[in-house]
Amino acid sequence: MNNASCFRSLPNYTSYLTIGSCFASLVGSLLVILTFALWKEFRTIGRSILVFLAITDFFTAFGYMFGAVVALSKPSWPLYRRMCVAQSFITSFFPVSSFVWTLNLAIYLLAVLVLKKEGRAIWKLLVAFHLAAWGIPLVVCVVGVVFGELGPSNMSLTSVDWCFIAYDGNKVRFFIFEAVCGKFWEIVTYIASFVIYIVVKKKSKFTDIKAMPQAKYWSTELVHRVTTAVGHFDRKLIWIPLIFIVFRIWGTLRFLISFSCDFNCIGSCVADNVGLVVMQSIFDPAQGWGNALLFVVFHKPVLIRTCPWVFKVYDKLCLCYSRRDGPQTRLLGNSKGEDNSIVNDK
């Protein structure tokens, strides 16, 4: 069944949408990495986790873009198959690693803000993060290659123009490897990260500013400023899992719907609906630019450091916090790498 006659016919514009979203993610990921590399005040433990997430998002976007370009170029079948296996490895390894780093970020915030871990315990946690984030996808991809499952995914209802899992006529085996090589880890990340962020939001002792021991020494104005900062922190905390879920849910929906599809007539399956395909083509590669919006474009300390004139315009339009707000919440630690959730962003 793996021959040229098996290709599904998707409209060319899905490839262009994928390429556009991938390009935005490549730029967004580089912005996150560059802010970390260029300015010491952004070199924190939490930001380092975000940088590794950006690296995986960069190569994820590169892999999807490569797949879309290959689909548009329509090479010969032997060449396409070889290119497909290589691209499938990239777009299985780095998305799974991205899922793990997304979960690592949630666990880090849980450890720091709720469990009050610091020092040696945090460094041990970072070692575990790296072992999981690089080890799990490596095992997954090696298994896929050994069993010959990575390759042309013309029968897949969970990809668009890129290659993923090759279909050999065994539907059960096909779904198992689609889950193992991506969808299982994606769904686990949805659930675990959402639960962890809810726990962090509910359990963090910094939520009630007036209950903090040092608050009794603060002026009313300072309490107001810190309360405003915490409100900003809480809103950003919720955006992290929401961005991930909203961006990745389209491929997950297609995966779940495809269980009931007849693979002899996949064009009639709801999972192959043009609307779902378009949404997945845009948002599957989009986490790179989504995180850049959250942690660079709309992050006050970065704006002040990199584009002070832009920040002034935002200030006048009331789209950012005023400079009167004083101490701000640094979501991902302070410039010395300490694990405080509320510090001055100066």
N, C-alpha and C positions, 0 to 999 in steps of 0.2 A: 504493500500500500504506500510505502514511502517513495513515490516517484512524482514527476512533474505534474501528472494529471490530478494529483491529490490536493494541489494548492487551492486554498479558499481565496475567493476574489473579494478583496477589501478596497474601498475607494481610496484613490491616491492621497486625498486630502488628510487621511488619518496619519500617513507618513509625515506630511508636512507639519501637522499639529504636534506629533511626537518630537520632531526635530526642533521645532520652536521651543517647546517646553524643556527639552534636554539642554538646549543652548542657554536658556535662562538659569537652569540648575547648575550648569558648569560655571557660569559667572557668579551665581549666588554662593556656591560652595567656595570658590576662590576668595570671595569677599570675607567669608567667615574665617578662612585660613589666614588671609593677609592681616586682618585686624589683630589676630593673635600673634602673628610673627613680627609686626611692625611696632607695636606699642606694648611696653612692659605692663602697663596697668591692666591689660586684658589677658595677661598670662596667668590664669588661675587654674586650679584643679578642675573645676567645673567646665571652664572654657576649653580645657584640653580634651575633655570628653566630647564636647561639641565639635572640636576640630577633627577628631577621629570620625565622628558621624559625618562631617562635611566631606572628608576624604572618601568614605564609602559612597556617599551620595554623588560625588563627582564621577567616580568610576561606574556607578549604576547608570547615570545619565549618559556617559560615554558609550556604554554597552547598548543601551536602547537606541541612541542616535546611530550607532554603527549598524544595528539591525534594520532601522528604517531606511538608511541610505542603501544598504544591500538590497532591500525589498524593491526600492525604486529603480535600481540599476539592472535588476533581473539578469544575473549572471547565469552561466551554464549550470546544469544540475550538479555535476561533480564538484565544481568550485563552490557553488552555493552550500552544499552539504558540509564541506570542510570549514568554510567561514561560519556556518551555523553552529557547529560544535564549539568553536572557539568563543563565539558570542554568547552562547548558552552558558558556558562556564563563567564568563564575566558577569552575566545578568542573573546568575544563581548565587555565586559567591558573594558579590558586593551587596545585593539587596538583603540577603540573610544577615550579613554582617551589620548592615544598617539597622535592621530590626533589633539586633542584639544591643547595639550602641544606644538606640532609642530607649530600650529597657534599662540599660546601664545608667543612663542619665536619671531616670526615675528612681532607681535603687540608690544612687548617690545622694539625691535630695532627701530620700527617706532616711538614709543613714545619718546625714548631717543635721537635718532639721527636726527629725522626730526621735531618732535613737541617740542623737548627740555624740556620734562617733567623731574622732579626730586623730591627728598624728599618725602613729604606726598602723592603727586599724584602717585608716583611709588608704594608706599605701598598699596594704595587703588586699584591700578591696579592688584597687586599681589593677593589681596583678591578675586577680581573678577576672576582672572585666576583659583584659587583653586575651587571656586564655580562652574565654568563652567567645569573644567577638571574632577571633581569627580561627580558633579551633573548630567550632561548630560548623561554619560554612565550608571549611576545608574538608572535613569528614563528609559532609553532605555532597559536595561536588565530586570528590573522589569516588564515592559510591555511585553517583550518577554516571561518571565516565566509565568505571569498571563494568557496570551493567549495560552500557551503551544506550542510556536513556536520554542523554543530552543531544539535541539536534533539531532538525526541521519540525516545527510544531504546527503544521498546516491544519491539523485536526483539533488543535487546542482552542478551547473557548475561554481561556484565561489570559491570552496574550493578544497583541494586536499585530504589528508588523515585525516584531522581533521573534527570534527562535527561543524555545523553552524545552519542553519534553517531547521527544519523538513518539509517535503513535504507531504501535505494531499490530493493532487489531485487538489487543487485550485491554478492555476498558478499565477493569479493576486495577491492573498493574499500572496503567496510565495515570489514574487518579492518585494512587499511592505515591508515585514518584512526583506528581505535581504538588502534593501535600508536603512530602519530605524535602523537596528542593525549593520550597518557598512558602506555600500557602499555610501550612501548619504553623510555621514560625511567625507569619504575619498575623494570624488570628490570635495566637498566644500573646503577641505584643499588644494587640488591641486591648485584650481583657486585662492583662497584668499591669500595663502602664496606666490605664484608666483607673483601676482600683488603687494603685499606689499613689497616684496624684490626688485622688479623693482623700486617702488616708493622710497624706502630707498636709493637705489643706485643712482637714478637720483637726488633726492632732498637734500641729505645730504650735508650740507655746507662744510664738511670736504673734499669733493671731490677735490675742487680747493684749494690746500695748500697755494698758494701765495696770495689768497684772505683773508686768516685768518688774523685778526688784529695783532696777535703776530708775524706773519711771517716776518714783516719788521724788527724785532729785531734779526732775526736768520741769521746765516752765510749761505753761499751757500751750504756748506757741510751738515748742519743740515736740510735745506730745501730738499736736495736730499734724506737724510735718511728717513725723514718723508713721502716724496712722495713714496718712495719704500715701506714703511710700509702700506700706504693707498692702494697701488696696491695689496698688500697681502690681506688686509682686503676685498677689492672689490671681489677678486677671491673667497675667502672663503664664502662671502655672497651669491654668486650665487650657490655655491655647496650645500648649505643647502636645498633649494627647489628641486634642481636637484636630489640629492640622494633620497629624499622622493618619487618624481615622478617616477624615473627610477625603484626603488625597488617595488613600489606598483602598477604600471600601468598594470602588467600582470593579476592580479585578476580583475581589473576594466575592462580591455578589454574582459575578459571572461564573466563578468556580462553583459556588453552591448551587446555582440554578442548573449548571451543566450536568449535575448528577442524573437528572431526569431526561436528558436529551438523547435522541437517537443519532448516533454517530454516522449512520448511513445517509442522514439528511440534516447535517448540522446547520445549514442555512435557514432551516425553519425553526431553530431553537431560539427561545426568548433571550438566552445568554448572548446570542449573536446580534441582538438588537443594535441598530446603528447608534442610538443615543448612548447606550452603555459602552459601546466600543469607542466612541468619540471621547467620552469622559475618562475612560481608562487611558487612552492615548495621550491625553493632556496631563492627567494627574499621577499616573504611576511613576513618571520620572521627575515629579515636581517637588519632592521634599527638599531638594537643595535650595531652590528659590524660596520655598515656604519658610525654611529656617533662617534664611538671609533676611527676609522681611521682619521676622520676629526678633532676631538677635543683632542685626546690623542696621537696617533701614529705619526701623521704628524703635531702636534702643537708644535712649537719651545720651548715655555716656559716649557711645560711638559717634553719634551725630555731633556732639560738642567737640570731640577730638578731631574728627575728620572733615566735617562740613559745618562750621559754626554759622555760616551765612544761611544755610538751609534751616538750621535750628532756630535762628532768629525769625525766619518767615513762619515756621511752625508755631513759635511762641505767639506771634501777632495774630495768627488765625485760631489760637486756642486749641491746636491739635496735639500739643505736647504739654507736659507739666511746666509751669512757670519756674523760673530760677528761684522764686521765693519758697519753693517746696523744700529746700534744704536737703537734709539727708535722704538719699534714695535707697531703694532696695537693689542690691546687686544680686541678681538671681543666682549667679554661678560663682560666688565667692569674691574675696577682695584681692587687691593687687599683689598682696604678699603670699597669696595661696592659702590664707586662713579660711576656715570653714564657717564664717559668720554669715548669717542670712541677711542681716541688716547692717550695712556699713555705709560710710560716706563715699560717694562716687567722685569726689574731687581728685 
